[in-house]
Amino acid sequence: MRKLLITIDGPAGAGKTTVSKALADRLEYNYIDTGALYRGVAFEATTRGMAAEDDAGLETMCQNLDLRFIRDAGGARLYSGGVDISGHIRSPEMSMMASAVSARPVVRRALLEVQRKLGAEKAAVFEGRDMGTVVFPEADIKFFLTADLSVRALRRHRELEEKRSPQHFEEVKKDMERRDQNDSSRKEAPLKPADDAILIDSTHLSVDQIIAHMLDFVKKKIAEVNN
């Protein structure tokens, strides 16, 4: 049976990570969190005291970065130079820095080849913001997952509370709104659905409902390519 390459794009808090992992598990595919790669760059830049606008510094740094996913019992962990940095890349500050560095062409070029190598053998679900528009324009199936801003902010607020890094809800919502604006208005690979993406609004849907909806499309596609 032919394996597919599936992309799931969308704004923060839409449920991409949960849905992408669940879909990959159901299909027994690899799950690739491309946002973690940008967070990895953001972490390394911050560690070096580098500004998001320092294109020369970012380019040099990216040429020497060794970012890779290593799977363990808890899932895929992001390593940089052999060090597990997964626990350092999910803070609100790192989210904003990741949004800033992801707008820099030098960073996007550096990670483009990394991502395409990861998808070369297909049988993968790629989560991100420009997977279906820039990185894999020929992907077999492209989903764009979104939700109402207040719902997305509430989800992220709960996640931060569970991780014991609480923020006030209005602060989370304001940060998310600002990131939406940054991601959708940047010149380099702005956040938007691909022309042929399947749009799913998760505002009033459970994870199981979203997965069932996606699997319907996947089954149809598999039947189509195997005929």
FIPAKE-155446 format. One record per residue: residue in three letters; z, x, y of N, C-alpha, C in turn. Coordinates in steps of 0.2 Angstrom, whole numbers, plus 5000, padded with zeros to 4 digits. Each point is the difference from the previous one (the first is absolute). Example, Ala and Ser with C-alpha at 12.3 -4.5 7.8 and 13.67 -1.06 7.14 Angstrom:
ALA503950664972500049965006500050045006
SER499649985005500150045006500349965005
This chain:
MET500050044994500049965006500050045006
ARG499649995005499950045006500649995004
LYS500350065003500650005004499749995007
LEU500549975004499849985007500450045005
LEU499750015006500450035006500249945005
ILE500649995001500249945004500450035006
THR499849975006500450025006500449945003
ILE500650025002500449945004500250035006
ASP499749975006500150025006500449955004
GLY500350025006500449955003500550035005
PRO500349965004500650035005500650014996
ALA500550035003500750014998500349944998
GLY500449994995500449944998499649954997
ALA499450004999499649954997500149994992
GLY500450054997500150004993499550054996
LYS499750045004499550044996500350044994
THR500550045002500350044995500249964994
THR500449955001500349964994499449974996
VAL499549985003499449974997499650054997
SER499950055003499550064997500350034994
LYS500750015000500350024994500049954994
ALA500149945002500049954995499349994997
LEU499550005004499349994997499850064996
ALA500250065002499850064996500450004994
ASP500649985000500449994993499649954996
ARG499849945002499749954996499450034997
LEU499650045004499450024998500050074996
GLU500650035000500150064997499650065004
TYR500049995006499650045005500550055003
ASN499750055003500450055005500149965006
TYR500650015003500249975007500050065005
ILE499650005005500050055005500249975007
ASP500650035002500249985007499850055005
THR499449985003499750055005500450005006
GLY500449955002500450015006500550054999
ALA500350014994500550064999499750065001
LEU499350014999499750075002500050015008
TYR499949955004500150005007500750015002
ARG500549974996500750015002500250074998
GLY499750034995500150074998499850055006
VAL499449985002499750055006500549995006
ALA500249945001500549985006500650044999
PHE500350004994500650034998499950085001
GLU499550034998499950075001499950025007
ALA499649965004499950015007500750005003
THR500449954999500749995003500450064999
THR500050024993500450054998499950075004
ARG499350005002499850065003500049995008
GLY500349955002500049985008499449995003
MET499549984996499349995002499949935003
ALA499650005006499949945003499449964996
ALA499949945000499549964997499350025003
GLU500050025007499450015003499850074999
ASP500350044997499950084999499450004994
ASP499449995002499550004995499950074997
ALA500050055004499950074997500650014995
GLY500649995002500550014995500049964994
LEU499849935001500049964994499450024995
GLU499550025003499450024996500250064995
THR500350055004500350064996500549984995
MET500549965002500549984995499749964994
CYS499549965001499749964995499650044995
GLN499750055002499650054996500550034995
ASN500650015002500550034995500549964997
LEU499949935001500549964996499849994993
ASP500549994996499949984993500449944998
LEU499649945002500349934999499849984993
ARG500449974996499849984994500649954997
PHE499749954996500549954997500150024993
ILE500750004999500250014993500449944997
ARG499849974995500349944997500650024996
ASP500649965001500650014996500249934998
ALA500649994997500249944997500049945006
GLY500150035006500149955006499349995003
GLY499550034998499349985003499850075003
ALA499549995004499750065003500450035006
ARG500150065000500450045005499550045004
LEU500150015007499550055004500450065000
TYR499650054998500250075001499650045005
SER500350045004499750055005500250074998
GLY499550044998500250074998500550004995
GLY500049964995500550004994500649975002
VAL500149975006500749975002499949925000
ASP500449974997500049925001500249985007
ILE499649975003500149985007500049925001
SER500049974994500049925000500649975004
GLY500650034999500549975004500050015007
HIS499650045003500050025007499449965004
ILE499649964997499449985003500049935002
ARG500549964998500049935001500449975006
SER500350055005500349985005499649975006
PRO500349955004499649985006499650055004
GLU500450065001499750055004499450034997
MET500050014993499550034996499449955000
SER500149935000499549955000499650015007
MET500350015005499750005007499650075000
MET500350054998499750075000499450004995
ALA500049964994499550004996499449965003
SER500249955004499449965003499750045005
ALA500450045004499750055005499550054997
VAL500350044995499650054997499449974996
SER500049944998499449974996499549985005
ALA500150005006499549995005499650065002
ARG500250064997499750065002499450024995
PRO499450015002499450014996500250064995
VAL500350055003500150064996500449984993
VAL500549965001500449984995499749964995
ARG499649955003499649954995499550044996
ARG499750055003499550044997500350044994
ALA500650035001500350044995500249954994
LEU500249945001500349964995499449964997
LEU499550005003499449964997499850034993
GLU499950065000499850034994500550004994
VAL500750005002500550004996500049934996
GLN499949945004500049944998499449984995
ARG499450035002499449994996500150034994
LYS500350064999500150034994500449964995
LEU500549975003500549964997499649944997
GLY499549985003499749944998499350014996
ALA499950064998499450024997499949974993
GLU500549994997500049974993500149935000
LYS500149975005500149925001500749984996
ALA500049944997500649984997500650015005
ALA499949985006500650025005500049945005
VAL500649995003500149955006500250055005
PHE499650005006500250045006500349955005
GLU500650025002500349965006499950045006
GLY499849975006500050035006499849965006
ARG499650035005499849965006499250005001
ASP499750054997499350015001499750024993
MET500349984994499750014994499349974999
GLY500049945001499449964999499450015006
THR500250025005499650015006499750075000
VAL500450054999499850075001500050054994
VAL500649994996500150054995499649984994
PHE500049944998499649974994499649945002
PRO499550015004499649945002499649974995
GLU499950044994499749974994500549984995
ALA500649995002500549984995499849934996
ASP500249994994499849954996500349935003
ILE500650005002500349945003500450035006
LYS500049965005500450025006500449945002
PHE500650015001500549945002500250025007
PHE500249955004500350025007500649955000
LEU500650025000500649964999500350005007
THR500249945002500350005007500649944999
ALA500349995006500549955000500250005008
ASP500449945001500249995007500550065002
LEU500050025006500450065003500749994998
SER500349945002500749994999500250004993
VAL499649984995500150004993500050084998
ARG499550035002500050074999500650045002
ALA500249995006500550035003500749994996
LEU500149934998500549994996500150034994
ARG499450014996500050044994500250075001
ARG499750035005500250075002500750015002
HIS500349955003500750005002500450004994
ARG499849964995500450004994500050064996
GLU499450035000499950064996500450065003
LEU500150005007500450055003500749994999
GLU500249945000500749984998500250024993
GLU499549994995500150024994500150084999
LYS499650035004500050085000500650035004
ARG500449955003500550025004499850045007
SER499449985002499850025007499849955004
PRO500549955002499949945003499850015007
GLN499649955003499850005007500149925001
HIS500049995007500049935002499349974999
PHE500049944998499449964998499550015006
GLU500249995006499550005005499750075002
GLU500450054998499850075001499550014994
VAL500149984994499550004995499449975002
LYS500049945002499449965002499650035005
LYS500450035005499650035006499750074998
ASP500350044995499750064997499449984996
MET500049944997499549984995499449985005
GLU500149965005499549985004499750065004
ARG500450055002499750065003499550044995
ARG500350004994499650044995499349964998
ASP500149935000499449964999499450025005
GLN500350005006499550015006499750075000
ASN500550054998499750074999499550014995
ASP500149974994499650004994499349975001
SER500049945003499449965001499650025006
SER500350045005499650015006499850085000
ARG500250044995499850075000499250004999
LYS499750065002499350015000499850024992
GLU500550044997499950034994500249954994
ALA499649974997500149954994500649955002
PRO499849965004500549945002500249964995
LEU500649975000500249954995499649945001
LYS499649984995499649945000499749984993
PRO499949944998499749994993499350025000
ALA499850034994499350014999499649945000
ASP499450005001499649945001500049964993
ASP500050044995500049964993500750004997
ALA500550005004500750004997500249934999
ILE500449994995500349944998500749995004
LEU500049955005500650005004500549954997
ILE500750035000500549964997500650005005
ASP500249945002500649995004500649994996
SER500550055000500650004996500649965003
THR499949975006500549975003500449954996
HIS499749964997500349954996499950014992
LEU499850064998499950014993500550054997
SER500249984994500450054996499650064997
VAL500350054998499650064997499749984994
ASP500349954996499649984994499449965002
GLN500049965005499549965002499450055003
ILE500250055003499550045003499650044994
ILE500450034995499850034995499549964996
ALA500249944999499649954996499349995003
HIS500049995007499449995004499650064999
MET500350065001499650064999499750014993
LEU500449994995499750014993499449954999
ASP500049945003499449964999499450045002
PHE500050035006499550045003499850064995
VAL500550034998499950064996499749984993
LYS500249954997499749974994499349995001
LYS499849965005499349985002499650075000
LYS500350055004499650065001499950044994
ILE500550004996499950044993499549964996
ALA500049945000499549964996499350015003
GLU500050015006499350015003499750074999
VAL500550055000499750074999499950014993
ASN500349974995499950014993499549964997
ASN499649955004499549964997499350045002
